[in-house]
Amino acid sequence: WRSSAEEQTCEVLFERYWHMLLNHKHTIFLALFLLTLLALPQPLWADEEQWRGSVEVAPDKFGWFPDLAVDLEGTIHVIWGSGAEEVSETGLDKESIDVLSYRALRQGRWTAIEDIARTAKGGYTVRNSLVVNIDGRIQALVRYETDVKAVSAPADGAGSAQYWTAPQRLGSSYYNALAADSRGHLHMLYQELVITRGEQANLASEVFYRRSTDGGQTWTIQQNIAYLPGGDERMQIKVDHQDRIHVVWDHGSDWYLGIDNPAYGVYRRSDDGGQTWQPAIALGIADEPTVQTALGLTLEGNPLAVYRSANGEHVYAQYSPDGGVTWQFPAIIPGVRARAPIERGLDSYSLAVDSANRLHLLMVGFPTESPAGIPMVLHLIWDGQGWSAPEVVYQSEKRPMWPRAVVAQGNELHAVWFTYTAVSDWGERRIWHNSRPLSSPQVAASPPRPLPTAATTYRERPANVEEHEVAVGIAPTAQPWRDIQPPTAINVWRDVVAVGLGVLGVLSMLVVFTILTLRRRAREEG
């Protein structure tokens, strides 16, 4: 090293470098330690997936029972029942009317609020269901007085009443539900009053199904897919990637008619586009009535049902690993309590799947150990093995109800619900929205595909369904599911990289201290 001036210069620089390390070794150690902490996996340090904050969709405007859907461009469309006042026909006073209201969240900004339809004179609940079809057109079911009617609009024109079609009556109903499949076929459920005669006369609502293959221009004749003694209500419907139709509903009571008592949930599936249906399967707990049956589908098309005890605070989940043919035992969802049974009223849960095949549950209730007296909107994630701890989406002095969830482009979770202020007479009612990013991969939007335009007349006969075909032998055993943080592919790779950086930081510190120690010993021996 001393054979040339360059080598001498290098040695001088090397000596100065090591003196600097020795003089500032504590600072260097602290810096490396902090870098190691920063490189630790995110669950140990911070979580970037957080709810952004609840926003009132229609500030200072009455609203309840919302629904939402995401279009092919990622815009979130929201509809809800609202009200207004207008001058009566006599011109001497004002009268209350029911209206269907609409607003969209497009590229992070809310559009103007629009009342897109008058549904009745004041006093009727405006129940709604909303989907976006493969052609990009918005399809909706809306309750007009006691009728269920279909309306639609182009996604980019839904903010103006003039672009919505004239309502088409499909039946009489309180609840309704709507879904679209990969071919653009629409599938609807509604609840209609049925009166039978004879010794076993029955006055209750049954669940009816209809289908449209031309974008809502024409619909098949109705099929009664319930045929059960007692009431049937709160239907939900979803279609999997194989175009199998999955439906659930609550059986036993009929809230609208005020008759009978809750019993259990019912599941049915159609494998041929709604022409025929597999036998009904009862979902629930032996010797314990359940309500608020909600439906989620994995990406493979396996259904997960969530429901609550009608008389207690337990919330249950029940999963089918083979597309709805067989079902596992129901299990208590850990970490949450349902709202008080007296308050269950018209409430319902909602499930949506992301691109990482995780199901997101929105419910109104309490974390298990919460001392709060007013329920909250909660979010839990099921990864196929267990449930995450509940996240509080909304909590205030107002009481939330009817949460609805949708995942946009695979990695963005959106939720809507309404709040009320008085248990006895509802009081002030408002519509709310919140959203959060997900760690699942983003899914590219599909381009719109055209639908048939020629109307078709249907003459299909409803499938024969025997009465009382629901199996009632439900095993009472329920084992709590694991309370874990669900993994995803992105989280796993992120954590692998983070751990690698952390290990690299530790190794760097060891190398530095080894070199310093050897250098110090060499000086001492010299």
Helices and strands as residue ranges (DSSP letters): H 5-23, H 25-38, H 42-45, E 55-56, E 64-70, E 76-87, E 94-106, E 109-110, E 114-121, E 128-132, E 137-144, E 147-154, G 155-157, G 161-163, E 168-172, E 176-180, E 186-195, E 203-212, E 223-224, E 231-239, E 245-252, E 264-270, E 281-283, E 290-297, E 303-309, E 315-319, E 331-332, E 336-338, G 341-343, E 350-353, E 359-367, E 376-382, E 386-387, E 391-394, E 399-408, E 412-420, E 430-437, E 482-483, H 489-525
